């Protein structure tokens, strides 16, 4: 639905996408120590792919863009790392278990980026709303 | 607490618009055709749609079914701004109508 307040929806799409990213990061971090049997596949870190959305018509013609959306959610590939842990109840005959190769440093860095991006979208949202409210004061009184 | 204002505001603000715009559209419709009346009707429909979206999301938030908090806040802001815009347009239309009615013949 075309709305005169399109910036709000665009900023909102950014927030939703960043929220999805934060959700996947929290799942990856939560599963950073999920140990599997060597016969099983290791836990695979989830990845978010974003894409821009077309839309939004400028007053003089042309497109201002319609925001962003999650294009796909995939899981990383990888066999994990085989670790010697004979006391683990999941260990095989050689005392090996399969640990996921979730890079905690990478996940935490992504988390900071995602959180900052979310905040940036909130700031855009607030500024756009203030601009619209200011425009509504034209000719008042 | 943040959920209450949009629910409470919407019906109160939406009510005076409907009767007022019908009186405001009639004189202009006679002179300019249906374009202004159509625009107002369409704007009111859009306003109704955005307010019912905000209301249903507010209900979801209250019942704990809301997945994205920003979704509700955006819908509420959108409904609030749409209401203010419609009220501004309606005030200007009534103002013009009153101005015309005050004209000396």
gemmi code that builds the backbone of each chain (N, CA, C; Angstrom):
import gemmi

chains = {
    "A": [
        ("UNK", (0.848, -1.200, 0.000), (0.000, 0.000, 0.000), (0.882, 1.247, 0.000)),
        ("UNK", (0.719, 2.138, -0.986), (1.538, 3.349, -0.964), (1.092, 4.265, 0.164)),
        ("UNK", (2.020, 4.749, 0.906), (1.714, 5.609, 2.036), (2.572, 6.862, 1.952)),
        ("UNK", (2.062, 8.000, 2.421), (2.906, 9.196, 2.390), (4.076, 9.113, 3.356)),
        ("UNK", (4.036, 8.151, 4.268), (5.097, 8.049, 5.264), (5.960, 6.813, 4.998)),
        ("UNK", (6.481, 6.728, 3.767), (7.177, 5.503, 3.356), (8.490, 5.292, 4.091)),
        ("UNK", (9.133, 6.380, 4.531), (10.418, 6.222, 5.230), (10.279, 5.359, 6.472)),
        ("UNK", (9.112, 5.419, 7.110), (8.897, 4.621, 8.318), (8.962, 3.133, 7.994)),
        ("UNK", (8.291, 2.741, 6.893), (8.293, 1.323, 6.515), (9.686, 0.874, 6.076)),
        ("UNK", (10.414, 1.768, 5.386), (11.762, 1.411, 4.926), (12.683, 1.200, 6.125)),
        ("UNK", (12.623, 2.137, 7.075), (13.443, 1.984, 8.284), (13.030, 0.731, 9.054)),
        ("UNK", (11.730, 0.443, 9.029), (11.228, -0.755, 9.712), (11.739, -2.027, 9.080)),
        ("UNK", (11.850, -2.040, 7.736), (12.386, -3.229, 7.064), (13.832, -3.467, 7.477)),
        ("UNK", (14.589, -2.357, 7.664), (15.963, -2.494, 8.149), (16.001, -3.087, 9.541)),
        ("UNK", (15.082, -2.620, 10.388), (15.036, -3.145, 11.764), (14.696, -4.634, 11.760)),
        ("UNK", (13.707, -5.027, 10.941), (13.307, -6.439, 10.897), (14.456, -7.322, 10.428)),
        ("UNK", (15.176, -6.851, 9.392), (16.289, -7.644, 8.866), (17.389, -7.789, 9.917)),
        ("UNK", (17.705, -6.680, 10.592), (18.756, -6.732, 11.613), (18.324, -7.614, 12.786)),
        ("UNK", (17.028, -7.604, 13.086), (16.513, -8.457, 14.159), (16.710, -9.929, 13.786)),
        ("UNK", (16.413, -10.271, 12.508), (16.624, -11.643, 12.050), (18.090, -12.028, 12.192)),
        ("UNK", (18.976, -11.084, 11.836), (20.409, -11.342, 11.939), (20.790, -11.597, 13.402)),
        ("UNK", (20.314, -10.739, 14.305), (20.618, -10.906, 15.731), (20.070, -12.248, 16.228)),
        ("UNK", (18.874, -12.636, 15.734), (18.287, -13.918, 16.133), (19.183, -15.088, 15.738)),
        ("UNK", (19.703, -15.052, 14.487), (20.559, -16.156, 14.041), (21.864, -16.161, 14.820)),
        ("UNK", (22.413, -14.963, 15.107), (23.673, -14.903, 15.858), (23.478, -15.496, 17.253)),
        ("UNK", (22.352, -15.164, 17.884), (22.138, -15.710, 19.231), (22.007, -17.222, 19.199)),
        ("UNK", (21.396, -17.743, 18.104), (21.301, -19.206, 17.970), (22.681, -19.821, 17.778)),
        ("UNK", (23.502, -19.159, 16.940), (24.852, -19.673, 16.695), (25.687, -19.681, 17.968)),
        ("UNK", (25.604, -18.582, 18.743), (26.381, -18.491, 19.979), (25.867, -19.511, 20.994)),
        ("UNK", (24.538, -19.675, 21.039), (23.967, -20.633, 21.984), (24.435, -22.051, 21.686)),
        ("UNK", (24.674, -22.335, 20.396), (25.073, -23.682, 19.993), (26.577, -23.829, 19.803)),
        ("UNK", (27.334, -22.837, 20.274), (28.788, -22.876, 20.070), (29.424, -24.080, 20.747)),
        ("UNK", (28.754, -24.618, 21.754), (29.320, -25.771, 22.471), (28.479, -27.022, 22.299)),
        ("UNK", (27.663, -27.042, 21.257), (26.834, -28.218, 21.008), (27.696, -29.331, 20.408)),
        ("UNK", (27.942, -30.330, 21.230), (28.816, -31.426, 20.817), (27.969, -32.535, 20.207)),
        ("UNK", (28.449, -33.117, 19.110), (27.745, -34.221, 18.469), (28.659, -35.448, 18.432)),
        ("UNK", (28.028, -36.587, 18.117), (28.823, -37.807, 17.896), (29.619, -37.641, 16.612)),
        ("UNK", (30.704, -38.372, 16.483), (31.518, -38.268, 15.263), (30.761, -38.804, 14.049)),
        ("UNK", (29.773, -39.689, 14.297), (28.992, -40.212, 13.177), (27.959, -39.204, 12.687)),
        ("UNK", (27.675, -38.163, 13.482), (26.673, -37.164, 13.107), (27.356, -35.963, 12.458)),
        ("UNK", (26.513, -35.128, 11.807), (27.072, -33.891, 11.252), (27.105, -32.835, 12.353)),
        ("UNK", (28.106, -31.992, 12.286), (28.274, -30.962, 13.303), (27.185, -29.913, 13.177)),
        ("UNK", (26.950, -29.158, 14.275), (26.002, -28.035, 14.204), (26.540, -27.021, 13.203)),
        ("UNK", (25.656, -26.561, 12.319), (26.084, -25.610, 11.286), (25.593, -24.216, 11.646)),
        ("UNK", (26.514, -23.258, 11.609), (26.151, -21.867, 11.908), (25.189, -21.338, 10.840)),
        ("UNK", (24.199, -20.587, 11.282), (23.220, -20.016, 10.340), (23.729, -18.696, 9.796)),
        ("UNK", (23.392, -18.460, 8.522), (23.804, -17.220, 7.874), (22.589, -16.544, 7.274)),
        ("UNK", (22.589, -15.214, 7.327), (21.484, -14.420, 6.781), (21.977, -13.693, 5.540)),
        ("UNK", (21.172, -13.743, 4.481), (21.493, -12.987, 3.281), (20.403, -11.937, 3.084)),
        ("UNK", (20.844, -10.706, 2.920), (19.892, -9.608, 2.744), (19.888, -9.148, 1.291)),
        ("UNK", (18.775, -8.624, 0.856), (18.701, -8.044, -0.486), (17.851, -6.778, -0.433)),
        ("UNK", (18.144, -5.870, -1.356), (17.384, -4.621, -1.385), (16.053, -4.861, -2.084)),
        ("UNK", (15.062, -4.071, -1.715), (13.722, -4.175, -2.290), (13.497, -2.937, -3.144)),
        ("UNK", (12.997, -3.153, -4.360), (12.701, -1.993, -5.199), (11.350, -1.419, -4.796)),
        ("UNK", (11.162, -0.172, -5.103), (9.902, 0.473, -4.748), (10.147, 1.900, -4.323)),
        ("UNK", (9.070, 2.595, -4.038), (9.187, 3.991, -3.633), (9.392, 4.881, -4.837)),
        ("UNK", (8.473, 5.787, -5.080), (8.584, 6.673, -6.230), (8.915, 8.076, -5.752)),
        ("UNK", (9.954, 8.655, -6.330), (10.306, 10.028, -5.975), (9.356, 10.986, -6.678)),
        ("UNK", (9.264, 12.214, -6.170), (8.319, 13.188, -6.720), (8.689, 13.520, -8.164)),
        ("UNK", (9.966, 13.665, -8.462), (10.384, 14.003, -9.816), (10.553, 12.784, -10.700)),
        ("UNK", (10.005, 11.625, -10.304), (10.229, 10.388, -11.042), (11.446, 9.690, -10.478)),
        ("UNK", (11.644, 8.444, -10.872), (12.767, 7.685, -10.327), (12.353, 6.959, -9.061)),
        ("UNK", (13.286, 6.188, -8.550), (12.962, 5.298, -7.450), (13.793, 5.642, -6.229)),
        ("UNK", (13.160, 5.665, -5.078), (13.913, 5.924, -3.847), (14.269, 4.637, -3.119)),
        ("UNK", (13.709, 3.515, -3.547), (14.013, 2.227, -2.912), (12.970, 1.852, -1.898)),
        ("UNK", (12.800, 0.559, -1.704), (11.729, 0.081, -0.817), (12.238, -0.597, 0.436)),
        ("UNK", (13.530, -0.449, 0.727), (14.048, -1.041, 1.955), (14.849, -2.306, 1.697)),
        ("UNK", (14.867, -3.182, 2.692), (15.694, -4.385, 2.640), (14.852, -5.550, 3.153)),
        ("UNK", (15.191, -6.746, 2.725), (14.525, -7.928, 3.277), (15.515, -9.086, 3.304)),
        ("UNK", (15.165, -10.093, 4.084), (16.010, -11.283, 4.162), (15.736, -12.118, 2.916)),
        ("UNK", (16.749, -12.309, 2.062), (16.521, -13.071, 0.839), (16.573, -14.567, 1.120)),
        ("UNK", (17.541, -15.005, 1.931), (17.531, -16.422, 2.309), (18.305, -16.635, 3.608)),
        ("UNK", (17.964, -17.705, 4.248), (18.639, -18.110, 5.470), (19.279, -19.463, 5.188)),
        ("UNK", (20.591, -19.525, 5.298), (21.259, -20.786, 4.999), (22.069, -21.224, 6.211)),
        ("UNK", (22.513, -22.455, 6.144), (23.425, -22.929, 7.171), (24.786, -23.141, 6.526)),
        ("UNK", (25.817, -22.838, 7.278), (27.176, -22.995, 6.771), (27.474, -24.482, 6.584)),
        ("UNK", (28.443, -24.784, 5.746), (28.860, -26.175, 5.611), (30.161, -26.354, 6.389)),
        ("UNK", (30.491, -27.552, 6.670), (31.710, -27.802, 7.434), (31.527, -29.021, 8.307)),
        ("UNK", (32.597, -29.714, 8.524), (32.515, -30.958, 9.282), (32.718, -30.734, 10.774)),
        ("UNK", (32.943, -29.486, 11.169), (33.234, -29.250, 12.574), (34.659, -29.678, 12.887)),
        ("UNK", (34.973, -29.723, 14.160), (36.322, -30.143, 14.547), (36.232, -31.376, 15.437)),
        ("UNK", (37.032, -32.341, 15.128), (37.075, -33.552, 15.961), (37.990, -33.280, 17.143)),
        ("UNK", (37.426, -33.478, 18.330), (38.174, -33.167, 19.556), (38.254, -34.435, 20.402)),
        ("UNK", (39.401, -34.593, 21.055), (39.581, -35.743, 21.943), (38.963, -35.412, 23.291)),
        ("UNK", (37.886, -36.106, 23.631), (37.181, -35.855, 24.898), (36.608, -37.182, 25.386)),
        ("UNK", (37.440, -38.068, 25.881), (36.987, -39.428, 26.202), (35.956, -39.493, 27.325)),
        ("UNK", (35.904, -38.443, 28.185), (34.942, -38.470, 29.299), (33.534, -38.132, 28.846)),
        ("UNK", (33.405, -37.577, 27.621), (32.079, -37.213, 27.111), (31.293, -38.475, 26.778)),
        ("UNK", (30.040, -38.486, 27.163), (29.224, -39.678, 26.926), (28.960, -39.893, 25.444)),
        ("UNK", (29.176, -38.852, 24.612), (28.966, -38.990, 23.172), (30.234, -39.441, 22.442)),
        ("UNK", (31.330, -39.614, 23.164), (32.597, -39.951, 22.522), (32.549, -41.339, 21.888)),
        ("UNK", (33.230, -41.469, 20.746), (33.267, -42.774, 20.071), (34.374, -43.649, 20.687)),
        ("UNK", (34.671, -44.770, 20.046), (35.634, -45.731, 20.582), (37.012, -45.112, 20.781)),
        ("UNK", (37.379, -44.140, 19.909), (38.682, -43.491, 20.023), (38.661, -42.294, 20.980)),
        ("UNK", (37.493, -42.049, 21.616), (37.389, -40.921, 22.539), (37.218, -39.583, 21.846)),
        ("UNK", (36.731, -39.596, 20.585), (36.594, -38.345, 19.830), (35.134, -37.891, 19.800)),
        ("UNK", (34.919, -36.574, 19.847), (33.585, -35.984, 19.647), (33.716, -34.916, 18.558)),
        ("UNK", (32.546, -34.552, 18.023), (32.551, -33.537, 16.960), (31.999, -32.226, 17.504)),
        ("UNK", (32.849, -31.223, 17.510), (32.430, -29.899, 17.990), (32.123, -28.995, 16.793)),
        ("UNK", (31.175, -28.080, 16.923), (30.868, -27.193, 15.794), (31.977, -26.173, 15.598)),
        ("UNK", (32.207, -25.775, 14.343), (33.193, -24.705, 14.176), (32.497, -23.347, 14.046)),
        ("UNK", (31.817, -22.977, 15.139), (31.240, -21.633, 15.233), (32.346, -20.719, 15.739)),
        ("UNK", (32.671, -19.711, 14.931), (33.713, -18.765, 15.326), (33.093, -17.707, 16.225)),
        ("UNK", (33.359, -17.828, 17.532), (32.725, -16.907, 18.486), (33.135, -15.461, 18.246)),
        ("UNK", (34.404, -15.263, 17.863), (34.878, -13.891, 17.623), (34.106, -13.280, 16.464)),
        ("UNK", (33.957, -14.064, 15.398), (33.221, -13.586, 14.223), (31.760, -13.295, 14.594)),
        ("UNK", (31.163, -14.197, 15.384), (29.760, -14.008, 15.778), (29.593, -12.750, 16.620)),
        ("UNK", (30.495, -12.513, 17.555), (30.384, -11.336, 18.414), (30.597, -10.063, 17.605)),
        ("UNK", (31.517, -10.101, 16.655), (31.730, -8.921, 15.796), (30.480, -8.640, 14.980)),
        ("UNK", (29.902, -9.707, 14.415), (28.657, -9.541, 13.648), (27.549, -8.998, 14.524)),
        ("UNK", (27.542, -9.458, 15.783), (26.495, -9.010, 16.711), (26.587, -7.508, 16.941)),
        ("UNK", (27.826, -7.003, 17.093), (28.011, -5.550, 17.286), (27.527, -4.808, 16.046)),
        ("UNK", (27.907, -5.324, 14.854), (27.492, -4.673, 13.600), (25.975, -4.661, 13.505)),
        ("UNK", (25.350, -5.806, 13.800), (23.895, -5.919, 13.679), (23.194, -4.990, 14.665)),
        ("UNK", (23.735, -4.933, 15.883), (23.108, -4.072, 16.898), (23.222, -2.614, 16.521)),
        ("UNK", (24.400, -2.213, 16.024), (24.600, -0.818, 15.603), (23.707, -0.490, 14.411)),
        ("UNK", (23.581, -1.452, 13.496), (22.734, -1.223, 12.321), (21.281, -1.079, 12.731)),
        ("UNK", (20.855, -1.885, 13.696), (19.482, -1.771, 14.207), (19.266, -0.376, 14.791)),
        ("UNK", (20.230, 0.072, 15.626), (20.123, 1.398, 16.236), (20.094, 2.486, 15.169)),
        ("UNK", (20.901, 2.311, 14.121), (20.923, 3.303, 13.047), (19.561, 3.410, 12.391)),
        ("UNK", (18.919, 2.255, 12.191), (17.576, 2.262, 11.587), (16.555, 2.918, 12.508)),
        ("UNK", (16.714, 2.692, 13.825), (15.807, 3.343, 14.770), (15.983, 4.858, 14.700)),
        ("UNK", (17.245, 5.309, 14.583), (17.506, 6.749, 14.482), (16.870, 7.324, 13.225)),
        ("UNK", (17.017, 6.601, 12.091), (16.396, 7.057, 10.844), (14.889, 7.169, 11.027)),
        ("UNK", (14.315, 6.145, 11.671), (12.870, 6.129, 11.917), (12.444, 7.361, 12.712)),
        ("UNK", (13.191, 7.646, 13.805), (12.825, 8.787, 14.657), (12.943, 10.103, 13.901)),
        ("UNK", (14.038, 10.228, 13.128), (14.240, 11.475, 12.376), (13.128, 11.661, 11.347)),
        ("UNK", (12.771, 10.563, 10.653), (11.715, 10.651, 9.634), (10.396, 11.029, 10.284)),
        ("UNK", (10.093, 10.416, 11.424), (8.841, 10.731, 12.109), (8.814, 12.191, 12.553)),
        ("UNK", (9.966, 12.685, 13.076), (10.033, 14.090, 13.481), (9.815, 15.009, 12.284)),
        ("UNK", (10.399, 14.628, 11.127), (10.226, 15.450, 9.915), (8.763, 15.497, 9.507)),
        ("UNK", (8.102, 14.335, 9.526), (6.688, 14.283, 9.137), (5.839, 15.109, 10.106)),
        ("UNK", (6.136, 14.983, 11.407), (5.373, 15.752, 12.395), (5.586, 17.248, 12.187)),
        ("UNK", (6.826, 17.609, 11.826), (7.136, 19.017, 11.574), (6.369, 19.504, 10.350)),
        ("UNK", (6.294, 18.638, 9.319), (5.574, 19.020, 8.100), (4.098, 19.224, 8.385)),
        ("UNK", (3.557, 18.451, 9.334), (2.135, 18.572, 9.663), (1.829, 19.874, 10.397)),
        ("UNK", (2.896, 20.556, 10.863), (2.670, 21.826, 11.553), (2.576, 22.994, 10.581)),
        ("UNK", (2.799, 22.718, 9.287), (2.733, 23.800, 8.295), (1.304, 24.341, 8.270)),
        ("UNK", (1.186, 25.641, 8.386), (-0.133, 26.282, 8.263), (-1.038, 26.064, 9.445)),
        ("UNK", (-0.472, 25.539, 10.541), (-1.323, 25.323, 11.713), (-1.451, 26.626, 12.504)),
        ("UNK", (-2.589, 26.824, 13.088), (-2.802, 27.988, 13.937), (-3.224, 29.239, 13.172)),
    ],
    "B": [
        ("UNK", (2.035, -0.081, 28.934), (1.514, 1.269, 28.999), (1.582, 1.920, 27.628)),
        ("UNK", (2.621, 1.586, 26.856), (2.794, 2.218, 25.538), (1.701, 1.795, 24.571)),
        ("UNK", (1.002, 0.727, 24.909), (0.007, 0.214, 23.971), (-1.270, 1.036, 24.004)),
        ("UNK", (-1.508, 1.710, 25.117), (-2.821, 2.324, 25.306), (-3.085, 3.517, 24.380)),
        ("UNK", (-2.143, 4.499, 24.239), (-2.519, 5.697, 23.479), (-3.070, 5.433, 22.075)),
        ("UNK", (-2.411, 4.604, 21.218), (-2.968, 4.446, 19.874), (-4.360, 3.846, 19.875)),
        ("UNK", (-4.635, 2.887, 20.784), (-5.968, 2.286, 20.800), (-6.983, 3.328, 21.232)),
        ("UNK", (-6.619, 4.073, 22.279), (-7.552, 5.052, 22.811), (-7.747, 6.223, 21.858)),
        ("UNK", (-6.671, 6.622, 21.183), (-6.728, 7.817, 20.343), (-7.527, 7.554, 19.081)),
        ("UNK", (-7.297, 6.384, 18.478), (-7.851, 6.153, 17.152), (-9.360, 6.351, 17.037)),
        ("UNK", (-10.197, 5.687, 17.858), (-11.635, 5.861, 17.643), (-12.072, 7.295, 17.928)),
        ("UNK", (-11.452, 7.928, 18.951), (-11.851, 9.275, 19.339), (-11.578, 10.256, 18.206)),
        ("UNK", (-10.422, 10.083, 17.555), (-10.065, 11.022, 16.486), (-10.796, 10.662, 15.214)),
        ("UNK", (-10.992, 9.343, 15.011), (-11.598, 8.916, 13.747), (-13.058, 9.334, 13.668)),
        ("UNK", (-13.738, 9.420, 14.822), (-15.167, 9.701, 14.810), (-15.511, 11.069, 14.218)),
        ("UNK", (-14.880, 12.192, 14.691), (-15.307, 13.480, 14.147), (-15.003, 13.639, 12.662)),
        ("UNK", (-14.076, 12.834, 12.107), (-13.692, 13.031, 10.705), (-14.843, 12.690, 9.778)),
        ("UNK", (-15.456, 11.527, 10.009), (-16.431, 11.021, 9.048), (-17.589, 11.988, 8.784)),
        ("UNK", (-18.317, 12.482, 9.824), (-19.423, 13.394, 9.515), (-18.949, 14.729, 8.942)),
        ("UNK", (-17.795, 15.230, 9.435), (-17.341, 16.539, 9.010), (-16.958, 16.557, 7.536)),
        ("UNK", (-16.306, 15.496, 7.090), (-15.841, 15.507, 5.703), (-17.013, 15.416, 4.734)),
        ("UNK", (-18.082, 14.752, 5.155), (-19.227, 14.680, 4.247), (-19.804, 16.079, 4.030)),
        ("UNK", (-19.866, 16.888, 5.103), (-20.357, 18.258, 4.932), (-19.340, 19.081, 4.147)),
        ("UNK", (-18.055, 18.762, 4.342), (-17.032, 19.548, 3.663), (-16.946, 19.195, 2.181)),
        ("UNK", (-17.235, 17.944, 1.841), (-17.075, 17.543, 0.442), (-18.242, 18.020, -0.417)),
        ("UNK", (-19.426, 18.126, 0.168), (-20.599, 18.464, -0.628), (-20.452, 19.773, -1.423)),
        ("UNK", (-20.074, 20.891, -0.803), (-19.983, 22.119, -1.586), (-18.883, 22.063, -2.643)),
        ("UNK", (-17.753, 21.462, -2.284), (-16.664, 21.409, -3.260), (-16.992, 20.442, -4.384)),
        ("UNK", (-17.735, 19.375, -4.033), (-18.108, 18.407, -5.063), (-18.958, 19.075, -6.136)),
        ("UNK", (-19.795, 20.037, -5.722), (-20.671, 20.709, -6.682), (-19.855, 21.534, -7.666)),
        ("UNK", (-18.768, 22.135, -7.191), (-18.009, 23.016, -8.070), (-16.918, 22.280, -8.834)),
        ("UNK", (-16.260, 21.286, -8.194), (-15.091, 20.674, -8.815), (-15.311, 19.221, -9.217)),
        ("UNK", (-16.529, 18.748, -9.154), (-16.748, 17.349, -9.482), (-16.425, 16.490, -8.293)),
        ("UNK", (-16.197, 15.193, -8.512), (-16.045, 14.261, -7.406), (-14.605, 14.087, -6.957)),
        ("UNK", (-13.644, 14.735, -7.597), (-12.244, 14.425, -7.327), (-11.886, 14.630, -5.849)),
        ("UNK", (-12.303, 15.744, -5.263), (-11.932, 15.987, -3.870), (-12.611, 14.992, -2.938)),
        ("UNK", (-13.899, 14.767, -3.187), (-14.630, 13.810, -2.350), (-14.029, 12.419, -2.445)),
        ("UNK", (-13.666, 12.022, -3.674), (-13.050, 10.710, -3.866), (-11.737, 10.612, -3.102)),
        ("UNK", (-10.935, 11.696, -3.197), (-9.646, 11.678, -2.503), (-9.844, 11.535, -1.006)),
        ("UNK", (-10.825, 12.257, -0.469), (-11.063, 12.188, 0.979), (-11.526, 10.798, 1.375)),
        ("UNK", (-12.435, 10.228, 0.552), (-12.927, 8.884, 0.857), (-11.790, 7.876, 0.834)),
        ("UNK", (-10.912, 7.992, -0.173), (-9.780, 7.074, -0.282), (-8.828, 7.252, 0.901)),
        ("UNK", (-8.590, 8.528, 1.256), (-7.705, 8.793, 2.399), (-8.276, 8.203, 3.680)),
        ("UNK", (-9.604, 8.302, 3.832), (-10.239, 7.741, 5.035), (-10.136, 6.225, 5.047)),
        ("UNK", (-10.278, 5.615, 3.856), (-10.135, 4.154, 3.776), (-8.729, 3.735, 4.172)),
        ("UNK", (-7.714, 4.461, 3.639), (-6.323, 4.159, 3.977), (-6.086, 4.325, 5.468)),
        ("UNK", (-6.668, 5.399, 6.011), (-6.517, 5.671, 7.441), (-7.129, 4.546, 8.265)),
        ("UNK", (-8.328, 4.111, 7.829), (-9.006, 3.014, 8.522), (-8.151, 1.761, 8.493)),
        ("UNK", (-7.555, 1.485, 7.309), (-6.725, 0.282, 7.157), (-5.512, 0.348, 8.066)),
        ("UNK", (-4.826, 1.505, 8.101), (-3.617, 1.586, 8.923), (-3.959, 1.524, 10.401)),
        ("UNK", (-5.129, 2.072, 10.776), (-5.512, 2.016, 12.190), (-5.925, 0.609, 12.609)),
        ("UNK", (-6.620, -0.112, 11.712), (-6.992, -1.474, 12.118), (-5.766, -2.370, 12.168)),
        ("UNK", (-4.754, -2.088, 11.307), (-3.504, -2.854, 11.369), (-2.815, -2.611, 12.710)),
        ("UNK", (-2.744, -1.309, 13.102), (-2.114, -0.970, 14.384), (-2.873, -1.602, 15.546)),
        ("UNK", (-4.207, -1.595, 15.438), (-5.019, -2.169, 16.516), (-4.805, -3.670, 16.649)),
        ("UNK", (-4.759, -4.374, 15.500), (-4.583, -5.829, 15.577), (-3.194, -6.176, 16.096)),
        ("UNK", (-2.172, -5.353, 15.725), (-0.827, -5.593, 16.251), (-0.770, -5.292, 17.747)),
        ("UNK", (-1.527, -4.274, 18.174), (-1.575, -3.971, 19.607), (-2.198, -5.131, 20.380)),
        ("UNK", (-3.220, -5.748, 19.753), (-3.846, -6.907, 20.376), (-2.840, -8.052, 20.466)),
        ("UNK", (-2.068, -8.249, 19.384), (-1.030, -9.284, 19.391), (-0.007, -9.028, 20.492)),
        ("UNK", (0.366, -7.750, 20.652), (1.353, -7.408, 21.680), (0.808, -7.705, 23.072)),
        ("UNK", (-0.479, -7.386, 23.266), (-1.083, -7.598, 24.587), (-1.228, -9.076, 24.902)),
        ("UNK", (-1.478, -9.888, 23.871), (-1.667, -11.316, 24.105), (-0.373, -12.104, 23.960)),
        ("UNK", (0.735, -11.393, 23.703), (2.028, -12.067, 23.625), (2.289, -12.820, 22.346)),
        ("UNK", (1.558, -12.477, 21.269), (1.779, -13.170, 20.000), (2.644, -12.358, 19.036)),
        ("UNK", (3.047, -11.148, 19.476), (3.790, -10.256, 18.584), (5.229, -10.749, 18.425)),
        ("UNK", (5.650, -10.955, 17.175), (7.003, -11.433, 16.912), (7.993, -10.273, 16.876)),
        ("UNK", (7.652, -9.223, 16.124), (8.553, -8.081, 15.983), (7.946, -6.863, 16.669)),
        ("UNK", (8.644, -6.358, 17.684), (8.108, -5.185, 18.380), (8.108, -3.976, 17.471)),
        ("UNK", (9.122, -3.874, 16.571), (9.192, -2.679, 15.721), (8.012, -2.631, 14.745)),
        ("UNK", (7.475, -3.828, 14.419), (6.338, -3.878, 13.498), (5.152, -3.104, 14.066)),
        ("UNK", (4.895, -3.317, 15.371), (3.787, -2.611, 16.005), (4.060, -1.119, 16.095)),
        ("UNK", (5.296, -0.776, 16.523), (5.607, 0.647, 16.723), (5.523, 1.405, 15.410)),
        ("UNK", (5.915, 0.735, 14.298), (5.835, 1.385, 12.992), (4.379, 1.572, 12.593)),
        ("UNK", (3.569, 0.538, 12.786), (2.146, 0.634, 12.433), (1.471, 1.713, 13.263)),
        ("UNK", (1.834, 1.803, 14.566), (1.231, 2.812, 15.434), (1.636, 4.217, 15.000)),
        ("UNK", (2.922, 4.394, 14.677), (3.389, 5.711, 14.222), (2.725, 6.089, 12.914)),
        ("UNK", (2.615, 5.102, 12.014), (1.993, 5.353, 10.719), (0.535, 5.772, 10.894)),
        ("UNK", (-0.185, 5.061, 11.779), (-1.596, 5.390, 12.017), (-1.724, 6.769, 12.638)),
        ("UNK", (-0.806, 7.081, 13.558), (-0.845, 8.389, 14.217), (-0.628, 9.514, 13.207)),
        ("UNK", (0.398, 9.339, 12.355), (0.703, 10.380, 11.362), (-0.420, 10.504, 10.348)),
        ("UNK", (-0.971, 9.362, 9.902), (-2.077, 9.386, 8.938), (-3.277, 10.123, 9.521)),
        ("UNK", (-3.560, 9.840, 10.808), (-4.682, 10.520, 11.464), (-4.458, 12.019, 11.497)),
        ("UNK", (-3.245, 12.417, 11.885), (-2.955, 13.851, 11.975), (-3.052, 14.518, 10.610)),
        ("UNK", (-2.577, 13.780, 9.560), (-2.637, 14.338, 8.203), (-4.083, 14.503, 7.766)),
        ("UNK", (-4.896, 13.475, 8.029), (-6.309, 13.543, 7.632), (-7.023, 14.670, 8.370)),
        ("UNK", (-6.717, 14.790, 9.668), (-7.341, 15.858, 10.458), (-6.915, 17.218, 9.919)),
        ("UNK", (-5.639, 17.351, 9.534), (-5.149, 18.622, 8.995), (-5.872, 18.965, 7.700)),
        ("UNK", (-6.022, 17.961, 6.820), (-6.719, 18.182, 5.546), (-8.174, 18.571, 5.810)),
        ("UNK", (-8.808, 17.858, 6.737), (-10.202, 18.129, 7.079), (-10.352, 19.538, 7.649)),
        ("UNK", (-9.444, 19.951, 8.545), (-9.519, 21.300, 9.115), (-9.415, 22.357, 8.035)),
        ("UNK", (-8.481, 22.137, 7.092), (-8.299, 23.114, 6.012), (-9.542, 23.180, 5.126)),
        ("UNK", (-10.130, 22.008, 4.862), (-11.322, 21.965, 4.007), (-12.482, 22.693, 4.678)),
        ("UNK", (-12.683, 22.444, 5.971), (-13.766, 23.109, 6.707), (-13.511, 24.612, 6.748)),
        ("UNK", (-12.243, 24.985, 6.927), (-11.865, 26.394, 6.962), (-12.245, 27.087, 5.652)),
        ("UNK", (-11.905, 26.427, 4.519), (-12.237, 26.998, 3.202), (-13.741, 27.111, 3.038)),
        ("UNK", (-14.448, 26.067, 3.467), (-15.909, 26.068, 3.358), (-16.504, 27.225, 4.153)),
        ("UNK", (-16.039, 27.423, 5.382), (-16.527, 28.515, 6.225), (-16.235, 29.860, 5.590)),
        ("UNK", (-15.053, 29.962, 4.987), (-14.657, 31.214, 4.329), (-15.628, 31.558, 3.201)),
        ("UNK", (-15.987, 30.500, 2.446), (-16.917, 30.704, 1.317), (-18.295, 31.086, 1.850)),
        ("UNK", (-18.738, 30.437, 2.949), (-20.052, 30.710, 3.518), (-20.143, 32.137, 4.077)),
        ("UNK", (-19.009, 32.687, 4.483), (-18.993, 34.046, 5.047), (-19.022, 35.119, 3.954)),
        ("UNK", (-18.925, 34.685, 2.703), (-18.818, 35.643, 1.599), (-20.083, 36.493, 1.485)),
        ("UNK", (-19.914, 37.786, 1.288), (-21.053, 38.706, 1.153), (-21.642, 38.598, -0.248)),
        ("UNK", (-22.969, 38.488, -0.313), (-23.623, 38.426, -1.626), (-24.442, 39.698, -1.824)),
    ],
}
model = gemmi.Model(1)
for chain_id, residues in chains.items():
    chain = gemmi.Chain(chain_id)
    for i, (resn, *xyz) in enumerate(residues, 1):
        res = gemmi.Residue()
        res.name, res.seqid = resn, gemmi.SeqId(i, " ")
        for name, pos in zip(("N", "CA", "C"), xyz):
            atom = gemmi.Atom()
            atom.name, atom.element = name, gemmi.Element(name[0])
            atom.pos, atom.b_iso = gemmi.Position(*pos), 0.0
            res.add_atom(atom)
        chain.add_residue(res)
    model.add_chain(chain)
structure = gemmi.Structure()
structure.add_model(model)
structure.setup_entities()
